[in-house]
Amino acid sequence: MHEQREHLLEELHKAEQALTLLKELEPHLTDRKGRELEGHVRALKQLAQSLPEGHIMRLEIESALEPSNVSTVSRARSALEGEISTLQGALRYGAT
């Protein structure tokens, strides 16, 4: 049970990281600030690669990056918000 909780906490942390990066990325897509945009994209790619192939968060992050536009990033951000809520609920109520 403890191991499962640790796994959920790790996933929650990664989801929150991805959400923060996507929120920071959105304004840069409209401003087209190249260097700042590259840093966010690189950080998101690294985070996605730390997750297993086919993992829902990895798929959401990857979909947000191809092509990088506000609507795909916004959809991925919304999906990650839902995933975070689900993980928080699982941790709060001890469900798995």
Secondary structure, 3 states (H helix, E strand, C coil): CHHHHHHHHHHHHHHHHHHHHHHHHHHHHHHCCHHHHHHHHHHHHHHHHCCCCCCHHHHHHHHHHCCCCHHHHHHHHHHHHHHHHHHHHHHHHCCC
